[in-house]
């Protein structure tokens, strides 16, 4: 049986950037199918994980210092540029995630755009994903119609879909980005759980 994955994500998360990169070899090796599902992680935090905001109040304590080291170590292991935090952190991601939502029915285009956004935000240029002009340029550089995509972010249907997908994740027990489901109800969270995701895929494929 081919395992089916759902990858709920927000572009503002550095750990999501790493997981987005690191899950690809797992998909290639296992043949699992994936659906990229944009959410607004701030909406998730407001509903079920407000402790995140408290943890950001002291960025100089030992836990947060080690957090920064761990992030750099994971990025080095993955070979992913990770210039974090950027001047825009924490970035307001609503425009970017609406753009992703507008592309959700074309998964290949969504993947290309999301990769471009991760590269732009976490790469050396540290571009502002809250700027529609930046998003338009990223889309155009990925072979999409950037201005048309930005226009779609103002469609009520796109706004409603992003809200609905965010609410769906909350209802299914999610509390952040990235959240990954294997075959519907087997939930995993974060880049560091990808080995468990791979194990779940192989167990499901063997059954």
C-alpha positions in Angstrom: 0.0 0.0 0.0 1.3 3.4 -0.9 1.4 5.7 2.1 -0.3 9.1 1.8 1.2 12.0 3.7 -0.2 15.5 4.5 2.3 18.2 5.3 0.7 21.2 7.1 3.1 24.1 6.9 3.8 27.8 7.4 6.7 29.4 5.5 7.8 31.5 8.5 9.2 28.5 10.4 12.9 27.6 10.1 12.2 24.0 11.3 9.5 23.7 8.6 12.1 24.9 6.0 14.4 22.0 7.2 11.6 19.5 7.2 10.5 20.6 3.7 13.9 19.8 2.5 14.6 16.7 4.5 11.3 14.9 3.7 12.1 14.8 0.0 14.6 11.9 0.1 12.1 10.0 2.2 9.5 10.5 -0.5 11.9 9.5 -3.2 13.0 6.3 -1.3 9.6 5.1 -0.2 7.4 6.2 -3.1 5.0 7.8 -0.5 2.6 10.4 -1.8 2.4 13.9 -0.2 0.0 16.7 -0.2 1.3 20.1 0.8 -1.3 21.9 3.0 -0.7 25.6 3.8 -1.8 27.0 7.2 -1.5 30.1 9.2 0.6 29.1 12.1 -0.2 32.2 14.1 -3.8 31.1 14.1 -2.8 27.7 15.5 -0.7 29.3 18.2 -3.5 31.6 19.2 -5.9 28.7 19.5 -3.9 25.9 21.2 -0.3 26.9 21.7 0.1 30.4 23.2 3.1 29.2 25.2 5.1 29.8 22.1 4.8 33.6 22.6 6.0 33.3 26.2 9.0 31.4 25.1 10.0 34.2 22.8 10.1 36.8 25.6 13.6 35.8 26.7 15.8 35.0 23.7 19.0 35.1 25.8 18.4 32.2 28.2 20.2 28.9 28.0 17.3 27.1 26.3 17.0 29.6 23.5 20.8 29.8 23.1 20.9 26.0 22.6 17.8 26.3 20.3 19.9 28.5 18.0 22.8 26.0 18.1 20.5 23.1 17.4 19.0 24.8 14.4 22.4 25.6 12.9 23.5 22.0 13.5 20.4 20.6 11.8 20.8 23.0 8.9 24.5 22.0 8.5 23.5 18.3 8.5 20.9 19.0 5.8 23.1 21.3 3.7 20.4 24.0 3.9 21.4 27.7 4.3 19.9 29.0 7.5 20.3 32.7 8.1 18.0 33.0 11.2 16.7 35.2 12.7 16.2 37.6 9.9 15.4 41.3 10.4 11.8 40.4 9.8 11.5 37.8 12.5 8.8 36.9 13.5 7.5 37.6 10.0 3.8 38.1 9.4 3.1 35.3 6.9 -0.6 35.9 6.0 0.2 37.1 2.4 2.6 34.3 1.8 0.3 31.6 3.1 -2.6 33.0 1.1 -0.4 32.8 -2.0 0.4 29.2 -1.2 -3.3 28.4 -0.7 -4.1 29.9 -4.1 -1.7 27.3 -5.5 -2.9 24.4 -3.5 -4.7 22.7 -6.4 -1.5 22.7 -8.4 0.8 20.9 -6.0 3.9 21.1 -8.2 3.5 24.8 -8.5 2.9 25.1 -4.8 6.1 23.2 -4.1 8.1 25.4 -6.5 6.8 28.6 -4.9 7.2 27.4 -1.3 10.8 26.4 -2.0 11.5 29.8 -3.5 10.0 31.5 -0.5 12.1 29.3 1.9 15.2 30.1 -0.1 14.4 33.8 -0.1 13.6 34.1 3.6 16.2 31.8 5.1 18.9 32.3 2.5 21.5 35.1 2.6 19.2 37.7 1.1 16.7 37.4 4.0 13.8 38.8 2.0 10.6 39.9 3.6 7.8 37.5 3.0 5.3 40.0 4.2 5.9 42.1 1.1 3.6 41.3 -1.8 6.1 42.6 -4.3 8.7 40.2 -2.9 6.2 37.3 -3.2 5.3 38.3 -6.7 9.0 38.3 -7.7 9.6 34.9 -6.1 6.6 33.5 -8.0 7.7 34.9 -11.3 11.2 33.6 -10.8 9.6 30.1 -10.4 7.8 30.3 -13.6 4.5 31.5 -12.3 2.4 34.6 -12.9 3.5 36.6 -9.9 1.1 39.6 -10.2 -1.9 37.3 -10.9 -1.0 35.2 -7.8 -0.8 38.2 -5.6 -4.2 39.3 -6.9 -5.6 35.9 -5.9 -4.5 36.5 -2.3 -7.3 39.0 -2.0 -10.0 36.5 -3.1 -12.4 35.7 -0.3 -12.4 32.0 -1.3 -8.6 31.9 -0.8 -8.9 33.6 2.6 -11.6 31.2 3.6 -9.7 28.1 2.5 -6.6 29.1 4.4 -8.7 29.6 7.5 -10.5 26.3 7.0 -7.2 24.4 6.6 -5.8 26.0 9.7 -8.9 25.1 11.7 -8.8 21.6 10.4 -5.3 21.1 11.7 -6.3 22.3 15.1 -9.3 20.0 15.1 -7.0 17.1 14.2 -4.7 17.8 17.2 -2.0 19.9 15.5 -0.3 22.6 17.4 2.4 24.0 15.1 4.4 23.8 11.8 5.3 21.4 10.3 2.7 18.9 11.2 2.7 15.7 9.2 0.0 13.0 9.0 0.6 9.5 7.6 -2.5 7.9 6.2 -4.9 10.2 7.8 -4.6 10.0 11.6 -1.0 9.2 12.4 0.4 12.6 13.4 4.1 13.7 13.7 5.5 17.2 14.5 8.7 18.8 13.5 11.9 18.1 11.5 13.3 15.8 14.2 10.5 13.4 13.9 11.1 12.6 10.2 12.8 9.3 11.1 9.6 8.3 12.8 7.6 9.4 9.7 9.8 7.2 7.5 9.3 4.3 9.8 5.5 4.9 9.7 5.6 5.0 5.9 7.5 1.7 5.7 5.2 0.0 8.2 2.1 1.2 6.4 3.5 0.2 3.0 4.3 -3.3 4.3 0.8 -3.9 5.7 
